[in-house]
């Protein structure tokens, strides 16, 4: 019994107090050396022998225990024992703890996160620590230890080379110029997703940043020229703007579907490319650029004819529309029309008119006859009933169809001798319908109405059409028949020249036929 009390008293003198619950299994004198060196204080080495997780951090120079504040201290200075089972051996205040002392500074969004968001079993890989409740140990300091690798391992594990702590997007630390494809010009304004598309994979959505083909512009852009200008887009284009063309003065338009010929070679590019030098104007028809000078005259409902059928790029005039083409129309060119300039017929009152609806001569030529020729002979101004295109003065009119047939000398004289009269003012009148068939309408009555009956003289009673001789005159039918020696007497012997009212003429009509008048 005395020995028992002696043991208790010795034990009490050796152990200054009960151990905490965490170390309670080490109660008893046989366990003292697990923490204490004989005759010495608690050894840090002894602590780290048990607390391997702390030893591992220290060996890696990580965590709070390698900070200057903790490195110079003994373990027991912060974690003292023998203060009873319920003693708080680890005194930790989340709110006042300076996380910077762990070697992992909380900056950006990390500084706003709740401790439990990071310090949880899901992010601990060590099985022993993973089972501990409320531990702050066991976390790695790499981004991927807490965050999902959105890039699926394709960009390495050093997230901070691109991303900051304030926000995952944008990747503020990323410099595209450090890659093999430097961003210049308009490429700097392109959204990343335009080139780095988000793909659906078995593992979920994935945005591809590596393995992209960028050896040529066609890797991303469609060749709108379909290979006509080769594969080197940079010969003409820059990244500043697709519409800004480089070396435009050296551009070979012959490689396009519209080679520049004739007057087109001297045009300013903007004349055709009004929407910008890189715009692609329509060029299938001349009318795509040029106003239809003829206002649709050569187009029909089913046919739109192009200017190139008649015109060339060297010059708008002369036209390729030849006499052959014209003779395939409804109006064939013959005679004098062959040498007539186009504008004489097609340019009327300053307006070009090619689709002529009428082939009537009066459309181009003035009808000098007015209403003098009746419709029975002229028709509806059909000049060709009398004239042809070879010579206007050549008339094929059959005068015998009129009421005045041409005989003798009448058949040999010019039409104008009878049908064109000149007024005192010098104006020429073309008379046909209003021209009288009486001889006196064209010929002067040299007999001064001696043979007039009711005011009209019938010349045909004495004269014919071959000459002026009175071959039809029969003296025996007069009041004074010629007989005997009278037949041999010249007419002028009896029919003298007289003068009446200042006019001289040969007197044929004599009222007094007595012999004494002529014979004394």
HELIX and SHEET records of a PDB file:
HELIX    1   1 UNK A    2  UNK A   14  1                                  13    
HELIX    2   2 UNK A   21  UNK A   26  5                                   6    
HELIX    3   3 UNK A   29  UNK A   34  5                                   6    
HELIX    4   4 UNK A   44  UNK A   50  1                                   7    
HELIX    5   5 UNK A   52  UNK A   59  1                                   8    
HELIX    6   6 UNK A   64  UNK A   66  5                                   3    
HELIX    7   7 UNK A   68  UNK A   71  1                                   4    
HELIX    8   8 UNK A   75  UNK A   78  1                                   4    
HELIX    9   9 UNK A   99  UNK A  102  5                                   4    
HELIX   10  10 UNK A  108  UNK A  112  5                                   5    
HELIX   11  11 UNK A  115  UNK A  118  1                                   4    
HELIX   12  12 UNK A  121  UNK A  123  5                                   3    
HELIX   13  13 UNK A  127  UNK A  131  1                                   5    
HELIX   14  14 UNK A  143  UNK A  145  5                                   3    
HELIX   15  15 UNK A  159  UNK A  161  5                                   3    
HELIX   16  16 UNK A  176  UNK A  178  5                                   3    
HELIX   17  17 UNK A  185  UNK A  189  5                                   5    
HELIX   18  18 UNK A  192  UNK A  195  1                                   4    
HELIX   19  19 UNK A  217  UNK A  219  5                                   3    
HELIX   20  20 UNK A  233  UNK A  235  5                                   3    
HELIX   21  21 UNK A  248  UNK A  250  5                                   3    
HELIX   22  22 UNK A  253  UNK A  255  5                                   3    
HELIX   23  23 UNK A  262  UNK A  266  5                                   5    
HELIX   24  24 UNK A  269  UNK A  272  1                                   4    
HELIX   25  25 UNK A  286  UNK A  288  5                                   3    
HELIX   26  26 UNK A  307  UNK A  309  5                                   3    
HELIX   27  27 UNK A  323  UNK A  327  1                                   5    
HELIX   28  28 UNK A  335  UNK A  339  5                                   5    
HELIX   29  29 UNK A  342  UNK A  346  1                                   5    
HELIX   30  30 UNK A  361  UNK A  363  5                                   3    
HELIX   31  31 UNK A  375  UNK A  378  1                                   4    
HELIX   32  32 UNK A  383  UNK A  385  5                                   3    
HELIX   33  33 UNK A  399  UNK A  401  5                                   3    
HELIX   34  34 UNK A  408  UNK A  411  5                                   4    
HELIX   35  35 UNK A  415  UNK A  419  1                                   5    
HELIX   36  36 UNK A  439  UNK A  441  5                                   3    
HELIX   37  37 UNK A  459  UNK A  461  5                                   3    
HELIX   38  38 UNK A  475  UNK A  477  5                                   3    
HELIX   39  39 UNK A  484  UNK A  488  5                                   5    
HELIX   40  40 UNK A  491  UNK A  494  1                                   4    
HELIX   41  41 UNK A  515  UNK A  518  1                                   4    
SHEET    1   A 2 UNK A 198  UNK A 201  0                                        
SHEET    2   A 2 UNK A 204  UNK A 207 -1                                        
SHEET    1   B 2 UNK A 237  UNK A 238  0                                        
SHEET    2   B 2 UNK A 241  UNK A 245 -1                                        
SHEET    1   C 2 UNK A 347  UNK A 348  0                                        
SHEET    2   C 2 UNK A 351  UNK A 352 -1                                        
SHEET    1   D 2 UNK A 420  UNK A 422  0                                        
SHEET    2   D 2 UNK A 428  UNK A 430 -1                                        
SHEET    1   E 2 UNK A 452  UNK A 453  0                                        
SHEET    2   E 2 UNK A 456  UNK A 457 -1                                        
SHEET    1   F 2 UNK A 497  UNK A 500  0                                        
SHEET    2   F 2 UNK A 503  UNK A 506 -1                                        
END                                                                             
